[in-house]
Amino acid sequence: MGTIDANVGNDAMMCSKVTTRIVVMLVGESAACFLIAATLHAQLLADPPTAWPAREEIDLVSHKHYEGLIESEDANWLTLVRMVQPPGEKTHLVVQPFDRNQIVSMVRLEGDQRSRLQRQIDEFRSRLTIESIRMESIRLEAFSGEGQSYRHYGGKWFTLDSTADEQSTRRAVVRAEQIFAAYRQILAPRTTPLRPPRLLVLGSLAEYQAVQGKLGLKAKIENRACFLEDRNVVLIDSELSHVATLAKPILAQNIQLQKDLSDLDRRLNDRLRAIRIELQQENLPAKDIGQALTRERAKFERQLAKKRDEARQSDQKLARIFNDTAGQAMTRLYHESFHAYLRNYVYPSERYEVPYWLNEGLAVIFEGGILDGSTLRVDKPNAAALKVLKADLDGSTPLSLEQLLTASEGQFVLTAEARSPAVDRYYVHAWGLAHYLVFEKQLLGKATLDAYLRREAKVSAVKRFESLVSMTLPDFERQWRDYVRSL
């Protein structure tokens, strides 16, 4: 029910707690050349939408090899565009020049192969534009409930009700659709619920607290997000009201830019018509008239390009405001949405019993992932969680796996009585154990895990777990602790 951030123990923690952004130092021979070392687990990660088709290649005198698209070249230089995917970070493009004297061989693509590669890079470059188009295509309706007025989105995999402004709501819908698509890649859906989960996105903390009471929560949850399983509702304080305030002047600027673009389009046709008539009256040759019209069109095209670039930069500013202000809120949404997805589409509670430690541990793994298109990349350990876990294991009284396996829901929920240090401890251990089982033992999606989670006659939590890992708990615990210390 929550997340972990780099300052484990603060009030940003939710119904489950672990929100980390990992910054990777990239080593390279120059500012534009990166050394990448990453092993992705195919079981977890489908090929990302940015997966490479055939590439062009160059080899240097230094025996270094590069792959990408040769975008331009002249007598002295060649420019290569590479798509780079460092562990734990978003895919990005690197445009790198090479001295022709340093190149010993090249492999070029032709025809459809080169067109496909060029098209993929062009699509990657225009992602912000694509997301903007998707946002505008979202259908929102007015809806009332819990004493609130909502903007309602009815999707196939979830519904979303939001008290935030229209632009922020649309952006939240896009993010939620992306994360559900990513979860479907990681864990294929096996069942269809009677109704999809409802994501309830409140624009402020005050609204979030008020709706808790309307939904009948007897004890106030201090986490900033939670999944109410009995109601099939993800409840989140999104902080999006603040986003709307910050974005208001930029939205106004966007409206003016779009008006300017329309005016330029209209003026171009009028201007070209006037020039044509004027030059025809002077009895100039058709060739001269055509050249004059071409020059005038080029002048307008430069103005249009400048305005389009300003609009693109404005869209990027809006995206940055959303990411900077609502970044943690979206992480909370990802975490709680994973609980909802797992319960609705993979392990329904009527047939399966997912222990709290595993449910929260998996959610912590995936909330810290990087959304890359519709792929969730989780190929880097959660640095903040790992640091806290190692410290606890090296302490005088570390949490035992038996304590974790038998933990109740209450040990993962923030209340006035259960402050974050105690809750954090369970979260980091849950993450560490889930990480080991997923990445080292590769149990996610396996029949052995399904068997472990099926509802059966009363068997102790320890015995069930020993059957899953095929060894005694003390032996497993020693292996697991050695693994954690080696990370």
BELNORQUI-V370032 format. One record per pair of residues at least 24 apart in sequence whose C-alpha atoms are under 6 Angstrom apart, sorted by the first residue. I is the first residue (numbers start at 0). J is the second residue. Records with the same first field share a line. If there is no record, write none. Layout:
I = J / J
This chain:
0 = 225 / 335
5 = 383
8 = 419 / 420
13 = 222 / 223 / 224
14 = 222 / 224 / 225 / 412
17 = 363
18 = 367
19 = 367
31 = 95
35 = 85
37 = 86
39 = 378
43 = 185
47 = 374
55 = 106 / 107 / 108
56 = 105 / 106
57 = 104 / 105
58 = 102 / 103 / 104
59 = 101 / 102 / 103
60 = 101 / 103
75 = 99
86 = 378 / 379
87 = 378 / 379
89 = 371
134 = 169
145 = 213
156 = 195
157 = 195 / 196 / 197
158 = 197
159 = 197 / 198 / 199
160 = 199
161 = 200 / 201
162 = 201 / 202
163 = 202 / 239 / 240
177 = 373
180 = 373
181 = 373 / 374 / 375
188 = 344 / 345
189 = 344 / 345
190 = 344
191 = 344
192 = 343
196 = 231 / 232
197 = 232
198 = 232 / 233
199 = 233 / 234
200 = 235
201 = 236 / 237
202 = 237 / 238 / 239 / 240
203 = 236 / 238
204 = 236
207 = 236
220 = 414
221 = 413 / 414
222 = 413
225 = 335
226 = 335
237 = 328
330 = 366
333 = 366
334 = 362 / 366
337 = 362
350 = 454
351 = 452 / 453 / 454
352 = 452 / 454
353 = 452
356 = 429
360 = 429 / 430 / 433
384 = 427
388 = 427
